[in-house]
Amino acid sequence: MNFFRGVMGGQAAGPQPSGAETIQKLCDRVASSTLLEDRRDAVRALKSLSKKYRMEVGTQAMDHLINILQTDRSDSEILGYALDTLYNIICNDEEEEQDESEDAVTPLPASGKQKNVSMPDEAAQKQADDLGAQFTDQFIQDPEHVTLLLTLLEEFDFHVRWPGVKLLTALLKNQGPQVQGIILVSPMGVSRLMDLLADSREVIRNDGLLLLQQLTKSNAAIQKIVAFENAFERLLDIITEEGSSDGGIVVEDCLLLLLNLLKNNSSNQNFFKEGSYIQRMKPWFEVGDDNSGWSAQKVTNLHLMLQLVRVMVSPVNSPGATASCQKSMYQCGLLQQLCTILMATGVPADILTETINTVSEVIRGSQVNQDYFASVNAPSNPPRPAIVVLLMSMVNERQPFVLRCAVLYCFQCFLYKNQKGQGEIVATLLPSTIDANSISAGQLLCGGLFSADSLSNWCAAVALAHALQDNLTQKEQLLRVQLATSLGKPPVSLLQQCTNILSQGSKVQTRVGLLMLLCTWISNCPIAVTHFLHNQENVPFLTAQISENLGEDERLVQGLCALLLGICIYYNDNSLENYTKEKLKQLIEKRIGKENFVEKLGFITKHELYSRAAQKPQPVFPSPEQMLFDHEFTKLVKELEGVITKAVHKSSEEEKKEEEVKKTLEQHDNIVTQYKELIREQDAQIQELKEQVASMTTQNEQMQNTVTQQLSQIQQHKDQYNILKLKLGKDNQSQSNSQGESSQVNGLQTEELTQLREEVEELRKQHSLLQTQLSDKDALINTLRSEKAEGSAAGSDNTELLKELEALRSQVQSQSAEITQMKTERQELLRRAEAGSSDAVSSSDGSSDAAKIAEVESRLAAQTTETEKLKEEAKSLSQSRAELEQQLASANSTVAILQTEKTKLQTEVQESKKEQDDLLMLLADQDQKIHSLKQRLKDLGETVDDEDDLDARDQTDDDYEEDEDED
């Protein structure tokens, strides 16, 4: 500390050190001192000298300051001094000196080299800017320094975090792209900066907004990261907390940051729309009836809010994204709110102008929004459509120039891809729809077209041209418009009046507007070309204008006249003999010259204002005199310039060939169209056939399965038939056998049939038995229910009921086992019958009697007949077997029902058991009472029978009954 008292104190004796020497000593002290307090004082002294001796502190102390940031992380005070010092030497902005009462350093003599950044001299300011960029390059030369700074921003201490935010903002201002690249690759770099918006201290939060503004400039990757870090939600919350449009500078900073995030970033725009943030913009534009006395900050805030809306629906965005945002703005009521501002009174002029531009882009190309805008009425008496009120401002020369441009842009956007709106505007000019009691849009356009103000002429001509853009029907309808020029003279057409004004030699701006209107009107409309050429004065006027050698100001008019004459050639249908394509080209060649004509035509695209107008649809001009070209007209020129040049240079033979080629192409097109239709029909037929094939394939598969099943059945029948045939063959071979043998075979077959009949009868008996048991069980259930109702719950009856249930269960099981056993015996009997027939044939003795052969043969014939009958009976038996199987299935279902009933009975038995237990308790109480009464009787001397004697008597009676049962 003695060192600082000697250097910074007030010793008058001895030479005073220079600023550079003092800074050098301070830097040595920072580097060599071991005490934290000494280093802190040295850094504080450097901070106080950093503004006055910016160059010296920056060149000598930067490395020491960075080292302090790395080593003295535990002391927030020295970190704050170091960050403030770095900020002072890097920042180029003029900053107010902070009042720091803790600084004990006295000002040094200004004998050193001094750099004052705030000098008004431009050269000095440029030098200071270069100095800041130089120190910034030195700081970011090692990317770890920026990473270290990001780490320090995590410190919550105000004296560390705030100067860190300001330093990083200054670095981004001086070398934005380089610092952005370092932050982008730093882990969690952007996320750390987003945490600044959540800081409860408004100073840090507000400076964090300025930092994020610099961070997101012209870097789409960082913009996406910031957006997905929930920036939209946080910023909109801050705007709402600060009072929306009535808020202060913080709202402006939030809006500027939102513009950075959304402008020319389709990903963020889609995220903003999908997050339903457009709906949250509607309350911004709620204005009251009293709009007087708007503050400058409110005007700025609302202006930025309108720009934010325009960013979402800008014509440079993709059509799909723009249409989606336009739909959302209409559905949430934002468009309606903007139209309310548009028709409100007392709104500042610049806000009204920007609102008109915003409404223009919200309705541009959206049919629903355009229809809504057409229905908006101004709050006047009587009410007038908003379009009419806006057009009145456009043709009024006392209105501001920017406002008139905005109204023209709004009218153009209203008619963009809106044929319905175009028809409504043109209809107001037609004789059948003109209303003398009200002012229409058509009347205002005609009034502006022929007024004395050249700007009104140009705006009205361009507006009327947009009503005809790409709409052949309205171009033909506009030919019907008649204008009354003066009393006593016949009316003239609108087309003729435009050419009359052209020939009168008005101002350049007026003639340019009329020529653009005429070119748009007659292009791609042969009828309009015929009407234009029908006036004998038009073509000579155009040729005279093109052939003259005029000054620079008239070159554009000459080029537009050449374009108009070229359109008359290109879209000519040769209906007028005097002005066919060939005659017009001959006229150009004789009066103007083809090369001269093409050169004059090129004057349009070479004009300096042409390229500016071709960039974007909005008419933005520095001054009214430069308002010459329309954006849509530049597209028309680009489209027609080449084809008109070719049309002028073509000879008659080439045109004939071209017409032949066109006819051939048309024929080919017709043929191709016919073939396309034929192919479509064939495709439809093929599709139908494919569906039919698919259904038939499915049917075929089903039929194949059916055939397979039938084949298997046929094979089974064949096997049975072969067995029967084999039996018959063996019977025929045994014709020579005795009558006993044949009777044995016949008896065997009869036995088999008898066995089958017995099985059938047995099954029927079992079925009837099951039915009987089922009825008995139903009767038993009814008996149990009646007993339960009467309250009879004796233990012996419950035991018998359980026994009967068990017996019934065993009977059902035994019957099912018997049915299975009978099926097995039946199959075994069939096998035995076949085997027995073969054994009977083989075991027959060979004795035969000649006398009985005739009788045997007759019996054999009868046996054959009986065999046929047996076959029929076998068929009937198979049918009866199927019926028996059905009965068996029903019996199984009956068994299932019995099982269900059994379950119910078991439940009832359980309930009965509970009742029995209660009765047993009662009986126990009664037995106890009886025993006590018997004991009292015994005590009184009465004779009482004991229970043992009674039990003995009961046992004797039971034995006697059993003996009787056995007898």
Buried (B, 14 or more C-beta within 10 A) or exposed (E): EEBBEEBBEEEEEEEEBBBBBBBBBBBEBBBEBEEEEBBBBBBBBBBBBBBBBBBBBBBBBBEBBBEBBEEBBEBBBBBBBBBBBBBBBBBBEEEEEEEEEEBBBEEBEEEBEEBBBEEEEEEBBEEBBEBBBBBBEBBBEEBEBBBBBBBBBEBEEBBBBBBBBBBBBBBBBBBBEBBBBBBBEBEEBBEBBBEBBEBEBEEBBBBBBBBBBBBBBEBBEBBBBBBEBEBBEBBBBBBBEBEBBEBBEBBBBBBBBBBBBBBBBEEBBBBBBEBEBBBBBBEBBEBEEEBEEBEEBBBBBBBBBBBBBBBBBBBEBEEEBBBBBBBBBBEBEBBBBBBBBBBBEEBBEBBBBBBBBBBBBBBBBBEBBBEBBBEBBBEEEEEBBBBBBBBBBBBBBEBEBBBBBBBBBBBBBBBBBBBEBBBBBBBBBBEEEBEEEEBBBBBBBBBBBBBEBBBBBBBBBBBBBBBBBBBEEBBBBBBEBBBEEEEEEEEBBBBBBBBBBBBEEBBBBBBBBBBBBBBBBBBBBBBBBBBBBBBEEBBEBBBEBBBEEEEEEBBBBBBBBBBBBBBBBBBBEEEBEEBBBBBBBEBBBEBBBEEBBBBBBBBBBEBEBBEBBBEEBBBBBEEBEBBBBBBBBBEBBEEBBEEBBEBBEBEEEEBEEBEEEEEEEEEEEEEEEEEEEEEEEEEEEEEEEEEEEEEEEEEEEEEEEEEEEEEEEEEEEEEEEEEBEEBBEBBEEBEEBBBEBBBBBBBBBEBBBEBBEEBBEBBEEBBEEBEEBBEEBEEBBEEBEEBBEEEEBEBEBBEEBBEBBEEBBEEBEEBBEEBEEBEEEBEEBEEBBBEBBEEBBEEBEEEBEEEEEEEBEEBBEEBEEBBEEBEEBBEEBEEBBEEBEEBBEEBEEBBEEBEEBBEEBEEBBEEBBEBBEEBEEEEEEEEEEEEEEBEEEEEEEEEEEEEEEEEEEEEEEEEEEEEEEEE
